[in-house]
Amino acid sequence: MPRDIYLVIGGSGFVGRHIVQQLVARGDTVAVLDLVQRYHDVPFYPADITDQAQVAAALRTSGTSCIIHTASPTAGVKLEDPGLYWRVNVDGTKAIIAAAVETGVRKLVFTSSASVVFVGADLIDVDERTPIPEIPMDAYSESKAKAEEAVLQANGKGGLLTVALRPAGIFGPGDRQAMAGFYQVYERGQTHFQIGDNTNLFDWTYVGNVAAAHLLAADRLDDPPPAPVLNDLPEMPKSPEEVPPLTPAEERVVRYGLSPVDATIGYRRTPTSVARPLGPCVTPPPNAEALLSAFNAPVPLDRPIMRTRFDALSDSMIARSKLHDPSSSPLQVAGQVFHITNGEPVYFWDFARLVWHHLDLVFPEQAKARKTSLWTLPKSLGMLAAGGAEWWGWLMGKDPTFTRFKVSFSCARRWYNIEKARRVLGYEPQIGVDEGVRIMVEWWKEQHFASKS
């Protein structure tokens, strides 16, 4: 099968740029569609994505077979026109879908957001079954949810295959939102303030890992389902019990043991009776060589997988998913949504302090003056203070830097289960949180000193 020709919509932006760079690095043909051209290493098509004709013209000219759609107004900022979220994310995405079908594009990978299921309450190890809330957190999350819905509904229409990815807490070089906020706190000498008790685990995701997930999704979009879909059976099952058992191909997806995510903390194997280091001993056991060999060998992936019927990838839940959508398989990429994270949630303020630690290495004089005592504010008090800051900002006609949204964000438990992405996409985080922060701050340092020169 010929290699795809890619058009990255929003390729001048944060995530889009990293996707372009990874496509170029592996030798793919790629172009960018955006409003503004910031880079000049690939062909560029200026277009308004809400205009189907403009998008279709770019698709025809470029010969695109795979669209990667990352374009969106930035989340969590105050727009002069809040309706822009809906026009770009919803109307724009629908125009892209229509243009793709019109021009015969085969694949569409959509960058959704993990925030579509977040309303400020705790999310603990949640998977893709978590429902979209009826009352959204904000205009950005609502528009992303509606755009994601349109993308998934378009799967299979006019020969188009679609998939949606939900990255969480993206950071890395090129980030001018999260990093800017952490630097602002650092520059103002406010790093000794903490809101909440810092027991809330939070998912941050390195942008290079997010880009790699998009490439994986694009590569595997046209993989056939590992078993016939229910619509292809002679008779439609009426209950989960009547759904055929998993095929060997499906079992290969869900039955093998996943290794721990070790991008940051590394891997430490637990000794067992058949695989362990010897330790101090006068006389080695007769099977000493076998014990050491087994301990130093890679962990076998044929370990038994213990699942309950509530598990997203249990036989019964897979059967229910098939009945819910008999035209597709929950174990294929097309028509699915995947959470994408680093798979290593950290305490929210620990991440912030890791950023500030690396900034200390860049600004040693400021590091010496940084306060080491910790002032902890309860979330309730933080919300009151943020409400006052918002009121004062409204009164003065300025956008407040301290808001109730930021308080809720920094105090929430918000981390996601990525087993489906690891098994079905084959996604594995390559850059850990620690290394990702180091790379991000190094990039920030270069930008900071370049602006001063």
NORKA-V323402 format. One record per residue. N is the residue number from 1. PHI is phi as a letter, one per 40 degrees, with the letter a starting at -180 (none if undefined). PSI is psi in whole degrees, -180 to 180 (NA if undefined). OMEGA is omega in whole degrees, -180 to 180 (999 if undefined). Layout:
# NORKA-V323402
N_PHI_PSI_OMEGA / N_PHI_PSI_OMEGA
This chain:
# NORKA-V323402
1_none_134_-179 / 2_c_153_180 / 3_c_150_-179 / 4_c_154_169 / 5_b_124_-169 / 6_b_142_167 / 7_b_116_179 / 8_c_107_179 / 9_c_123_-170 / 10_g_23_-176 / 11_c_-9_175 / 12_c_-6_-177 / 13_c_-173_-173 / 14_c_-63_-179 / 15_c_-43_-178 / 16_d_-39_-179 / 17_c_-41_179 / 18_c_-35_176 / 19_c_-45_178 / 20_d_-47_-178 / 21_c_-40_-180 / 22_c_-36_176 / 23_c_-43_178 / 24_c_-41_-177 / 25_c_-30_-180 / 26_c_9_171 / 27_g_20_180 / 28_c_158_174 / 29_c_122_-173 / 30_a_144_173 / 31_b_167_-178 / 32_b_138_170 / 33_b_125_-178 / 34_a_174_176 / 35_c_-34_-175 / 36_b_136_176 / 37_c_112_180 / 38_b_-17_-178 / 39_b_157_-172 / 40_b_32_-177 / 41_b_-9_177 / 42_b_161_178 / 43_d_145_-175 / 44_b_137_178 / 45_b_111_176 / 46_c_129_-178 / 47_a_154_172 / 48_c_117_-173 / 49_c_-12_176 / 50_c_-6_-180 / 51_b_104_-176 / 52_d_-39_-177 / 53_c_-42_179 / 54_c_-42_180 / 55_c_-45_-180 / 56_c_-38_179 / 57_c_-41_179 / 58_c_-38_179 / 59_c_-42_-180 / 60_c_-46_-177 / 61_c_-41_-177 / 62_c_-16_-176 / 63_g_29_-174 / 64_c_136_171 / 65_b_-16_180 / 66_b_122_175 / 67_c_134_168 / 68_b_112_-170 / 69_b_105_-179 / 70_b_-3_-172 / 71_c_134_177 / 72_a_145_168 / 73_c_152_-178 / 74_c_140_178 / 75_c_154_171 / 76_g_16_177 / 77_b_157_180 / 78_c_115_179 / 79_c_146_175 / 80_c_-32_180 / 81_b_94_-179 / 82_d_-23_178 / 83_c_-12_179 / 84_c_-35_178 / 85_d_-46_-177 / 86_c_-43_-177 / 87_c_-44_-178 / 88_c_-53_-172 / 89_c_-36_-178 / 90_c_-62_-179 / 91_c_-41_180 / 92_c_-43_180 / 93_c_-40_178 / 94_c_-36_177 / 95_c_-38_178 / 96_c_-44_178 / 97_d_-47_-179 / 98_c_-41_179 / 99_c_-37_179 / 100_c_-45_179 / 101_c_-41_-179 / 102_c_-38_-174 / 103_c_2_177 / 104_g_24_175 / 105_c_140_-175 / 106_c_-30_-169 / 107_b_145_174 / 108_a_118_175 / 109_b_123_-175 / 110_b_132_175 / 111_c_101_174 / 112_c_-149_-179 / 113_a_142_176 / 114_c_-16_-179 / 115_c_-10_-178 / 116_c_-20_178 / 117_b_11_-176 / 118_b_128_177 / 119_b_18_-180 / 120_h_-21_178 / 121_c_166_-177 / 122_c_140_171 / 123_b_112_-173 / 124_b_109_177 / 125_f_40_-176 / 126_c_147_178 / 127_b_-171_-172 / 128_c_-6_177 / 129_c_-13_-179 / 130_d_124_-174 / 131_c_151_172 / 132_c_127_-178 / 133_c_148_179 / 134_c_-35_178 / 135_b_110_-174 / 136_c_163_179 / 137_c_-42_-177 / 138_a_178_-177 / 139_c_-36_180 / 140_c_-51_-178 / 141_c_-41_179 / 142_c_-45_-178 / 143_c_-37_178 / 144_c_-40_179 / 145_c_-43_-180 / 146_c_-37_178 / 147_c_-42_178 / 148_c_-42_179 / 149_c_-43_179 / 150_c_-40_179 / 151_c_-47_-178 / 152_c_-37_179 / 153_c_-23_-179 / 154_c_-11_-177 / 155_d_129_178 / 156_g_-9_-178 / 157_c_125_-180 / 158_g_24_180 / 159_g_6_-178 / 160_c_133_175 / 161_b_132_-174 / 162_b_155_176 / 163_a_149_179 / 164_b_135_177 / 165_b_139_-180 / 166_b_84_176 / 167_c_155_-179 / 168_b_131_172 / 169_f_57_-175 / 170_c_135_176 / 171_a_165_178 / 172_i_-177_-180 / 173_c_133_-176 / 174_h_-11_-179 / 175_c_119_179 / 176_b_20_180 / 177_b_-72_-180 / 178_c_-47_-179 / 179_c_-39_178 / 180_c_-39_179 / 181_c_-44_179 / 182_c_-38_180 / 183_c_-36_179 / 184_c_-44_177 / 185_c_-42_-180 / 186_c_-47_-177 / 187_c_-32_-179 / 188_c_0_180 / 189_g_34_-176 / 190_b_19_-176 / 191_c_-9_-180 / 192_c_-2_176 / 193_c_140_175 / 194_b_133_176 / 195_b_125_-177 / 196_g_176_-174 / 197_c_6_178 / 198_f_37_173 / 199_b_10_-177 / 200_c_111_175 / 201_c_143_-172 / 202_a_140_-180 / 203_c_124_169 / 204_b_145_-175 / 205_b_124_-180 / 206_c_135_-172 / 207_c_-33_178 / 208_c_-35_175 / 209_c_-39_178 / 210_c_-45_179 / 211_c_-43_-180 / 212_c_-36_178 / 213_c_-37_178 / 214_c_-41_179 / 215_c_-40_177 / 216_c_-46_-180 / 217_c_-42_179 / 218_c_-43_-178 / 219_c_-32_-172 / 220_b_6_-177 / 221_c_-36_-177 / 222_c_13_172 / 223_c_136_178 / 224_c_157_176 / 225_c_148_-177 / 226_c_0_176 / 227_a_155_178 / 228_d_137_177 / 229_c_160_-174 / 230_c_-31_179 / 231_c_-22_-179 / 232_c_-4_180 / 233_c_153_179 / 234_d_-34_-180 / 235_b_134_-178 / 236_c_126_175 / 237_c_150_-179 / 238_b_-10_-179 / 239_a_161_178 / 240_d_-33_-179 / 241_c_-25_-179 / 242_c_-9_178 / 243_c_134_180 / 244_d_147_179 / 245_c_164_-179 / 246_d_139_176 / 247_c_165_176 / 248_d_-37_179 / 249_c_-39_178 / 250_c_-39_179 / 251_c_-34_178 / 252_c_-23_178 / 253_c_-41_-169 / 254_b_-11_-172 / 255_c_-21_-175 / 256_c_155_-179 / 257_c_130_177 / 258_c_137_174 / 259_c_156_179 / 260_c_150_172 / 261_c_121_-172 / 262_b_24_-175 / 263_c_-31_-179 / 264_b_-50_-171 / 265_c_-6_-178 / 266_g_-176_-176 / 267_b_131_177 / 268_b_116_-175 / 269_c_139_178 / 270_c_124_179 / 271_c_145_176 / 272_b_179_-179 / 273_c_-18_-179 / 274_b_-3_179 / 275_a_103_-177 / 276_a_156_171 / 277_c_156_-175 / 278_c_-38_-175 / 279_g_-180_180 / 280_c_129_178 / 281_a_144_178 / 282_c_-49_180 / 283_b_115_179 / 284_c_146_177 / 285_c_157_-177 / 286_c_-26_180 / 287_b_29_-176 / 288_d_-45_-178 / 289_c_-40_180 / 290_c_-39_179 / 291_c_-48_-179 / 292_c_-42_-179 / 293_c_-43_180 / 294_c_-36_-179 / 295_c_-36_-177 / 296_c_-12_179 / 297_c_158_175 / 298_d_148_179 / 299_c_126_179 / 300_c_142_-178 / 301_c_5_180 / 302_c_23_178 / 303_c_149_178 / 304_c_139_179 / 305_b_118_-179 / 306_c_118_180 / 307_b_151_170 / 308_b_172_-180 / 309_c_-12_179 / 310_c_-10_-179 / 311_c_139_-177 / 312_c_-29_-177 / 313_b_22_173 / 314_c_160_-179 / 315_d_-45_-177 / 316_c_-39_-179 / 317_c_-36_176 / 318_c_-41_178 / 319_c_-42_178 / 320_c_-40_179 / 321_c_-39_178 / 322_c_-40_178 / 323_c_-36_180 / 324_c_-39_178 / 325_b_85_-175 / 326_c_-5_-180 / 327_c_-6_-178 / 328_a_176_179 / 329_b_138_176 / 330_c_-8_-179 / 331_b_18_171 / 332_b_167_-176 / 333_c_-44_-175 / 334_c_132_178 / 335_g_8_-175 / 336_b_166_173 / 337_b_144_-176 / 338_b_133_169 / 339_c_137_179 / 340_b_115_177 / 341_a_-179_175 / 342_c_-8_179 / 343_g_17_-179 / 344_a_73_-179 / 345_c_143_-179 / 346_b_160_175 / 347_c_135_-170 / 348_d_-50_-175 / 349_c_-20_174 / 350_c_-38_177 / 351_c_-45_179 / 352_d_-42_-179 / 353_c_-28_174 / 354_c_-42_176 / 355_c_-47_-178 / 356_c_-34_176 / 357_c_-45_180 / 358_c_-31_174 / 359_c_-33_176 / 360_d_-35_-180 / 361_c_-25_179 / 362_c_-37_-177 / 363_b_76_-175 / 364_c_-34_180 / 365_c_-40_178 / 366_c_-32_179 / 367_c_-38_-180 / 368_c_-33_-177 / 369_c_-7_-176 / 370_c_134_-179 / 371_c_137_-178 / 372_c_-19_178 / 373_c_148_-176 / 374_b_126_176 / 375_b_114_-177 / 376_b_125_177 / 377_b_134_173 / 378_c_153_-180 / 379_d_-40_-178 / 380_c_-41_179 / 381_c_-37_177 / 382_c_-39_179 / 383_c_-39_178 / 384_c_-44_-180 / 385_c_-41_180 / 386_c_-39_176 / 387_c_-41_177 / 388_c_-39_180 / 389_c_-38_178 / 390_c_-42_179 / 391_c_-43_-180 / 392_c_-39_177 / 393_c_-41_177 / 394_c_-41_-179 / 395_c_-39_-177 / 396_c_-6_-180 / 397_g_28_180 / 398_b_152_177 / 399_c_124_180 / 400_c_144_177 / 401_c_-16_-179 / 402_b_115_-174 / 403_b_163_177 / 404_c_-32_176 / 405_c_-44_-180 / 406_c_-35_178 / 407_c_-49_179 / 408_d_-42_-179 / 409_c_-44_-175 / 410_c_-13_-178 / 411_b_-5_-175 / 412_c_144_166 / 413_c_118_-173 / 414_a_90_176 / 415_a_151_-164 / 416_b_152_177 / 417_c_127_-178 / 418_b_20_-179 / 419_c_-40_-179 / 420_c_-43_179 / 421_c_-38_-179 / 422_c_-39_-177 / 423_c_-45_-174 / 424_c_-44_178 / 425_c_-28_-171 / 426_g_23_-178 / 427_c_133_172 / 428_b_127_177 / 429_c_127_-178 / 430_c_-33_-180 / 431_b_121_-179 / 432_c_171_-179 / 433_c_-46_-178 / 434_c_-50_-180 / 435_c_-38_179 / 436_c_-41_178 / 437_c_-42_179 / 438_d_-45_-180 / 439_c_-42_-179 / 440_c_-46_-178 / 441_c_-34_176 / 442_c_-42_176 / 443_c_-42_-180 / 444_c_-39_179 / 445_c_-45_-180 / 446_c_-41_179 / 447_c_-40_-177 / 448_c_-49_-176 / 449_c_-28_175 / 450_c_-37_-180 / 451_c_-23_-179 / 452_c_-19_-176 / 453_c_NA_999
